[in-house]
Amino acid sequence: MKALTTLLLAVGLMTAAHAQYVVTNPISDVLEEIMHVEDIAKTVEMINNQVQQINALTQQLQQIQAYVKAFGDPEPSFGRGVKPRLKAALGSTL
């Protein structure tokens, strides 16, 4: 009986010493791929929003430059004391 137990234990250890099987979870792999695709879609949407913001700011800058070209720079007509007074009046928003 003792020899049989020893033999079974030895055979059990020998089978455990062989190469291990690869364990995969296909559902987890698919979910990970779906999440990756969603992340890519969010990144593309974020980049599109940034492009729209850049285009809007470019239009604003062109409009301001057109006003300055048409009406001139307003700073010399107000003098140098306007900015400190505006800053004092508006707080630290400037």
NULODO-19291 format. One record per atom (N, C-alpha, C): residue number from 1; residue in one letter; atom name; x, y, z. Coordinates in Angstrom, 2 decimals, padded with zeros to 5 digits. Example, Ala and Ser with C-alpha at 12.3 -4.5 7.8 and 13.67 -1.06 7.14 Angstrom:
<lovos>
  num  residuo  atomo        x        y        z
    1        A      N   013.19  -005.69   007.80
    1        A     CA   012.30  -004.50   007.80
    1        A      C   013.20  -003.30   007.80
    2        S      N   012.85  -002.25   007.08
    2        S     CA   013.67  -001.06   007.14
    2        S      C   012.90   000.03   007.87
</lovos>
This chain:
<lovos>
  num  residuo  atomo        x        y        z
    1        M      N   000.82  -001.18   000.00
    1        M     CA   000.00   000.00   000.00
    1        M      C   000.87   001.25   000.00
    2        K      N   001.92   001.22   000.81
    2        K     CA   002.81   002.36   000.89
    2        K      C   003.54   002.54  -000.44
    3        A      N   003.90   001.47  -001.09
    3        A     CA   004.60   001.53  -002.37
    3        A      C   003.68   002.07  -003.45
    4        L      N   002.41   001.67  -003.38
    4        L     CA   001.44   002.16  -004.36
    4        L      C   001.23   003.66  -004.21
    5        T      N   001.15   004.13  -003.00
    5        T     CA   000.99   005.56  -002.73
    5        T      C   002.22   006.32  -003.22
    6        T      N   003.38   005.78  -002.97
    6        T     CA   004.61   006.42  -003.43
    6        T      C   004.65   006.46  -004.94
    7        L      N   004.24   005.36  -005.57
    7        L     CA   004.23   005.29  -007.03
    7        L      C   003.25   006.32  -007.61
    8        L      N   002.05   006.41  -007.06
    8        L     CA   001.06   007.38  -007.53
    8        L      C   001.54   008.81  -007.32
    9        L      N   002.20   009.04  -006.21
    9        L     CA   002.74   010.37  -005.93
    9        L      C   003.84   010.73  -006.93
   10        A      N   004.69   009.78  -007.25
   10        A     CA   005.76   010.01  -008.21
   10        A      C   005.19   010.27  -009.60
   11        V      N   004.19   009.50  -010.01
   11        V     CA   003.56   009.72  -011.31
   11        V      C   002.88   011.08  -011.35
   12        G      N   002.24   011.46  -010.26
   12        G     CA   001.58   012.77  -010.18
   12        G      C   002.58   013.90  -010.29
   13        L      N   003.73   013.77  -009.67
   13        L     CA   004.76   014.80  -009.76
   13        L      C   005.35   014.88  -011.16
   14        M      N   005.46   013.74  -011.81
   14        M     CA   006.02   013.73  -013.16
   14        M      C   005.07   014.41  -014.15
   15        T      N   003.78   014.21  -014.01
   15        T     CA   002.84   014.87  -014.92
   15        T      C   002.81   016.37  -014.65
   16        A      N   003.01   016.78  -013.41
   16        A     CA   003.01   018.21  -013.09
   16        A      C   004.26   018.89  -013.61
   17        A      N   005.29   018.12  -013.89
   17        A     CA   006.54   018.71  -014.35
   17        A      C   006.52   019.01  -015.84
   18        H      N   005.52   018.54  -016.58
   18        H     CA   005.44   018.81  -018.01
   18        H      C   005.05   020.26  -018.24
   19        A      N   005.13   020.65  -019.51
   19        A     CA   004.81   022.04  -019.88
   19        A      C   003.37   022.36  -019.50
   20        Q      N   003.17   023.62  -019.14
   20        Q     CA   001.84   024.04  -018.73
   20        Q      C   001.01   024.39  -019.95
   21        Y      N  -000.30   024.31  -019.81
   21        Y     CA  -001.21   024.67  -020.88
   21        Y      C  -001.43   026.18  -020.87
   22        V      N  -001.64   026.73  -022.05
   22        V     CA  -001.95   028.15  -022.17
   22        V      C  -003.43   028.34  -021.88
   23        V      N  -003.73   029.24  -020.98
   23        V     CA  -005.11   029.50  -020.60
   23        V      C  -005.51   030.84  -021.19
   24        T      N  -006.54   030.85  -022.00
   24        T     CA  -007.04   032.09  -022.58
   24        T      C  -008.50   032.24  -022.24
   25        N      N  -008.93   033.48  -022.24
   25        N     CA  -010.33   033.78  -022.00
   25        N      C  -010.82   034.59  -023.20
   26        P      N  -011.45   033.94  -024.16
   26        P     CA  -011.84   034.65  -025.38
   26        P      C  -012.80   035.81  -025.12
   27        I      N  -013.68   035.66  -024.17
   27        I     CA  -014.63   036.74  -023.87
   27        I      C  -013.88   037.97  -023.37
   28        S      N  -012.93   037.76  -022.50
   28        S     CA  -012.13   038.88  -021.99
   28        S      C  -011.33   039.52  -023.12
   29        D      N  -010.79   038.71  -024.02
   29        D     CA  -010.04   039.25  -025.15
   29        D      C  -010.92   040.12  -026.04
   30        V      N  -012.13   039.65  -026.32
   30        V     CA  -013.06   040.42  -027.16
   30        V      C  -013.46   041.71  -026.47
   31        L      N  -013.76   041.64  -025.18
   31        L     CA  -014.13   042.86  -024.45
   31        L      C  -012.98   043.86  -024.43
   32        E      N  -011.77   043.37  -024.30
   32        E     CA  -010.61   044.25  -024.31
   32        E      C  -010.46   044.93  -025.67
   33        E      N  -010.69   044.20  -026.73
   33        E     CA  -010.62   044.78  -028.08
   33        E      C  -011.72   045.83  -028.28
   34        I      N  -012.92   045.54  -027.78
   34        I     CA  -014.03   046.50  -027.90
   34        I      C  -013.69   047.78  -027.14
   35        M      N  -013.16   047.64  -025.94
   35        M     CA  -012.78   048.82  -025.16
   35        M      C  -011.68   049.61  -025.86
   36        H      N  -010.76   048.91  -026.51
   36        H     CA  -009.69   049.59  -027.23
   36        H      C  -010.26   050.38  -028.42
   37        V      N  -011.20   049.80  -029.13
   37        V     CA  -011.83   050.50  -030.26
   37        V      C  -012.61   051.71  -029.76
   38        E      N  -013.30   051.57  -028.62
   38        E     CA  -014.02   052.71  -028.06
   38        E      C  -013.06   053.82  -027.65
   39        D      N  -011.92   053.47  -027.08
   39        D     CA  -010.91   054.46  -026.72
   39        D      C  -010.39   055.20  -027.95
   40        I      N  -010.19   054.46  -029.03
   40        I     CA  -009.73   055.09  -030.27
   40        I      C  -010.79   056.05  -030.79
   41        A      N  -012.07   055.65  -030.73
   41        A     CA  -013.16   056.52  -031.19
   41        A      C  -013.23   057.79  -030.35
   42        K      N  -013.04   057.67  -029.04
   42        K     CA  -013.06   058.84  -028.16
   42        K      C  -011.88   059.76  -028.49
   43        T      N  -010.73   059.19  -028.77
   43        T     CA  -009.56   059.99  -029.12
   43        T      C  -009.79   060.74  -030.43
   44        V      N  -010.37   060.07  -031.41
   44        V     CA  -010.67   060.72  -032.69
   44        V      C  -011.66   061.86  -032.49
   45        E      N  -012.67   061.64  -031.67
   45        E     CA  -013.66   062.69  -031.39
   45        E      C  -013.00   063.87  -030.68
   46        M      N  -012.11   063.59  -029.74
   46        M     CA  -011.40   064.66  -029.03
   46        M      C  -010.54   065.48  -030.00
   47        I      N  -009.86   064.80  -030.91
   47        I     CA  -009.02   065.51  -031.89
   47        I      C  -009.89   066.35  -032.82
   48        N      N  -011.03   065.82  -033.24
   48        N     CA  -011.94   066.61  -034.08
   48        N      C  -012.43   067.85  -033.35
   49        N      N  -012.75   067.72  -032.07
   49        N     CA  -013.17   068.89  -031.28
   49        N      C  -012.05   069.92  -031.18
   50        Q      N  -010.83   069.46  -031.00
   50        Q     CA  -009.70   070.38  -030.93
   50        Q      C  -009.48   071.09  -032.26
   51        V      N  -009.67   070.38  -033.37
   51        V     CA  -009.54   071.01  -034.69
   51        V      C  -010.60   072.09  -034.85
   52        Q      N  -011.83   071.80  -034.42
   52        Q     CA  -012.90   072.80  -034.50
   52        Q      C  -012.57   074.02  -033.64
   53        Q      N  -012.02   073.79  -032.45
   53        Q     CA  -011.63   074.91  -031.59
   53        Q      C  -010.54   075.75  -032.23
   54        I      N  -009.56   075.10  -032.83
   54        I     CA  -008.47   075.81  -033.48
   54        I      C  -009.01   076.63  -034.66
   55        N      N  -009.92   076.05  -035.43
   55        N     CA  -010.51   076.79  -036.55
   55        N      C  -011.31   077.99  -036.05
   56        A      N  -012.07   077.83  -034.97
   56        A     CA  -012.84   078.95  -034.42
   56        A      C  -011.91   080.05  -033.92
   57        L      N  -010.84   079.66  -033.23
   57        L     CA  -009.90   080.66  -032.74
   57        L      C  -009.17   081.37  -033.89
   58        T      N  -008.89   080.63  -034.95
   58        T     CA  -008.25   081.24  -036.13
   58        T      C  -009.19   082.27  -036.76
   59        Q      N  -010.48   081.94  -036.85
   59        Q     CA  -011.45   082.89  -037.38
   59        Q      C  -011.54   084.14  -036.50
   60        Q      N  -011.55   083.94  -035.19
   60        Q     CA  -011.61   085.08  -034.27
   60        Q      C  -010.39   085.97  -034.43
   61        L      N  -009.21   085.35  -034.55
   61        L     CA  -007.99   086.12  -034.73
   61        L      C  -008.02   086.90  -036.03
   62        Q      N  -008.49   086.28  -037.11
   62        Q     CA  -008.58   086.97  -038.39
   62        Q      C  -009.57   088.14  -038.32
   63        Q      N  -010.67   087.93  -037.58
   63        Q     CA  -011.66   088.99  -037.43
   63        Q      C  -011.07   090.16  -036.63
   64        I      N  -010.35   089.87  -035.57
   64        I     CA  -009.73   090.92  -034.77
   64        I      C  -008.68   091.67  -035.59
   65        Q      N  -007.89   090.92  -036.37
   65        Q     CA  -006.90   091.56  -037.22
   65        Q      C  -007.56   092.46  -038.26
   66        A      N  -008.71   092.03  -038.79
   66        A     CA  -009.43   092.87  -039.76
   66        A      C  -009.96   094.13  -039.10
   67        Y      N  -010.45   094.03  -037.85
   67        Y     CA  -010.91   095.23  -037.12
   67        Y      C  -009.76   096.19  -036.85
   68        V      N  -008.63   095.64  -036.45
   68        V     CA  -007.47   096.49  -036.17
   68        V      C  -007.00   097.17  -037.45
   69        K      N  -007.04   096.44  -038.56
   69        K     CA  -006.63   097.02  -039.84
   69        K      C  -007.62   098.11  -040.27
   70        A      N  -008.91   097.87  -040.03
   70        A     CA  -009.93   098.83  -040.46
   70        A      C  -010.00   100.05  -039.56
   71        F      N  -009.91   099.83  -038.24
   71        F     CA  -010.13   100.93  -037.30
   71        F      C  -008.87   101.38  -036.58
   72        G      N  -007.79   100.65  -036.72
   72        G     CA  -006.54   101.00  -036.05
   72        G      C  -006.46   100.36  -034.67
   73        D      N  -005.28   100.47  -034.09
   73        D     CA  -005.04   099.90  -032.76
   73        D      C  -005.69   100.80  -031.71
   74        P      N  -006.57   100.27  -030.85
   74        P     CA  -007.27   101.12  -029.89
   74        P      C  -006.41   101.56  -028.70
   75        E      N  -005.30   100.92  -028.46
   75        E     CA  -004.50   101.23  -027.27
   75        E      C  -003.99   102.67  -027.24
   76        P      N  -003.44   103.23  -028.32
   76        P     CA  -002.93   104.59  -028.22
   76        P      C  -004.02   105.62  -027.89
   77        S      N  -005.25   105.39  -028.30
   77        S     CA  -006.31   106.36  -028.03
   77        S      C  -006.74   106.34  -026.57
   78        F      N  -006.54   105.24  -025.88
   78        F     CA  -006.91   105.16  -024.47
   78        F      C  -005.77   105.58  -023.54
   79        G      N  -004.58   105.50  -024.00
   79        G     CA  -003.45   105.85  -023.14
   79        G      C  -002.98   104.66  -022.32
   80        R      N  -001.92   104.88  -021.58
   80        R     CA  -001.32   103.78  -020.83
   80        R      C  -002.03   103.49  -019.51
   81        G      N  -002.85   104.37  -019.02
   81        G     CA  -003.48   104.18  -017.72
   81        G      C  -004.72   103.32  -017.75
   82        V      N  -005.13   102.88  -018.92
   82        V     CA  -006.38   102.14  -019.03
   82        V      C  -006.23   100.72  -018.49
   83        K      N  -005.17   100.05  -018.85
   83        K     CA  -005.00   098.68  -018.40
   83        K      C  -004.94   098.55  -016.89
   84        P      N  -004.16   099.37  -016.18
   84        P     CA  -004.18   099.25  -014.71
   84        P      C  -005.57   099.53  -014.13
   85        R      N  -006.29   100.51  -014.70
   85        R     CA  -007.64   100.82  -014.18
   85        R      C  -008.60   099.66  -014.47
   86        L      N  -008.49   099.09  -015.68
   86        L     CA  -009.34   097.93  -015.99
   86        L      C  -009.02   096.75  -015.08
   87        K      N  -007.73   096.55  -014.83
   87        K     CA  -007.35   095.44  -013.96
   87        K      C  -007.87   095.65  -012.55
   88        A      N  -007.80   096.88  -012.08
   88        A     CA  -008.30   097.18  -010.74
   88        A      C  -009.82   097.02  -010.70
   89        A      N  -010.49   097.41  -011.78
   89        A     CA  -011.95   097.35  -011.80
   89        A      C  -012.45   095.90  -011.95
   90        L      N  -011.75   095.12  -012.74
   90        L     CA  -012.19   093.75  -013.00
   90        L      C  -011.57   092.72  -012.07
   91        G      N  -010.61   093.10  -011.29
   91        G     CA  -009.94   092.15  -010.43
   91        G      C  -008.79   091.51  -011.17
   92        S      N  -008.52   090.27  -010.88
   92        S     CA  -007.36   089.58  -011.48
   92        S      C  -007.75   088.77  -012.70
   93        T      N  -008.84   089.17  -013.40
   93        T     CA  -009.26   088.40  -014.56
   93        T      C  -008.43   088.71  -015.80
   94        L      N  -007.71   089.80  -015.79
   94        L     CA  -006.88   090.13  -016.96
   94        L      C  -005.53   089.47  -016.86
</lovos>
